[in-house]
Amino acid sequence: MYQTPMSRSNIFFAPCFLAVMLVFLLAPPAALAEQKIGFVNPQRVVNETRLGQSAKADLARYVAEKDRLAKESAAQVATLRKEAEAHGLSPQDRTRREDLLRRKAAQHEQLLAENARDIKAEETKLLQYVMRKAEAVLEELGKKGGYAIIFTDPASVGYVDKASTDLTERVARELDGRSK
Amino acid sequence: MRRAVFLLIFALLAVTTAAVAQAKDAGWGRVYTASGKVTVRENPSEGAIAVRVLKRGQKVRVDFESDGWAAVFDPAETVRAETRAQGYVRLAELRSGAQAEPAPRADSSEKQEKSAKSGKSATSEKAAKKPPQKAAQGQEFGEIRVADRKMAIRAGRDKDTDFVRLLQAGRRVRVDFHEDGWFAIFDPDEKVRDLKRAWGYGRDKYLVPEKDYAGQPQPEASASTAGDATAKSAAPRETPDASAQKPKHNAADSDTVAYSVLGRQGDSLRPLAPVVLRVRIEASTAPTTEALRKIVREIWKAERRKGEDLQVEVLLQGMDKAGLAYAVARFYEDGRLKEFWWRDVVLLPKR
């Protein structure tokens, strides 16, 4: 029978996996009880903190700047289109203007694509900046509260018991306190 | 048929005469004399920031007219390139000023241009011929000019040569050995006309005659002090002399703030991506937006290398060298601001 490298490794690691599971099952209940797990929603940290609001305002300014560039470029395309469609042009002149229009339209499309990419990148930078500041708070909260793990990715969490594990509000409050 | 040939010859003659006349007009543009204050702007738009103000009696060369605006140059400028323009003025504003005095005619402007040119070339020829010599006591050489903006002094007559020091706007210097649009720059008190004694070289268009300088004068200071940054390093510049003697300025009110370069990085994987220049300005509080726009523009002018798409990122004092910049600016080829944005978020958390 043909065995893929993956299935070979599964066989090799199966005893190890069983051993780890046994350790967990046989571990004292007190030790497991101390392993608290927390969750923080980054989007809410951004929405509910002064730092996050400021980052959002910065992003809005950036988007407005990119929009201004896009509008300028669109206006140039519109002017060239009007020129290319003008009456009474010689065939040579019309061809030349249409070429110009095509080139400019392609540049405009490229600009729009670049703008979208740049805006996404800037959003990521700003979010990372806010979350890096939040990390310091998380670390402190984790140590004080005895949390072994604090998740920050909503997609990786199926269920959150808000009362006991959602630390978003506490993080937001602490972060606001630090950025006064 | 004979008439047609005659007309053709006549037309050819007329065209040739016009061409010869044009060739004789060796200069370009027109020289105007401002009869009042005229604002020169960064871009041909009312909303653009003012980069300088022409004083009454100040001569400027004007060209590249478009939509009622024109690019302004040093009257002695020989190269007709828009990238060398000092800024833009509304032609109506300049003309209304010029009408108050005798309107500059093409030939008079040419004369001015010629005299400026001949004076300049004579100086440079003299400079080239005369061997370096010690001037007699009290005898001066070259001329005193004032930096009309913050500008770099470089080791050679080229933007790509090493940075030597930064000259603050309003700083008086002695200039001589004019060649290719570059002056050799000396201490204003220098008495020895010797290139070895020059601080370095600076672009002529940023060094205006003292009488034409409309900005704030800078207090006279020795070469190693005042606002002139003598060193450019990755670490924040700290010169005890400078910190002791430099007037404490608030960057929010001023656009003459010193800076140090933290790094210059291009993206080898994206050859069309801009080269990113990170600088730290000597200001702990954020300058006003207008001041910041001027600052980034001056930094771009001083630091950009030929043909480079340079993105300037500005950090304030105390900010993480590798962290998010406070302000970012990108430019068109001719030095106009293309994109400019800033991030208030980096100012928020108190450390």
Interface residues (C-beta under 8 A of the other chain):
Chain A: R50 L51 S54 A55 A57 D58 R61 Y62 E65 K66 L69 K125 L126 Y129 V130 K133 R178 S179 K180
Chain B: G323 L324 K338 E339 F340 W341 W342 R343 D344 V345 V346 L348 P349 K350
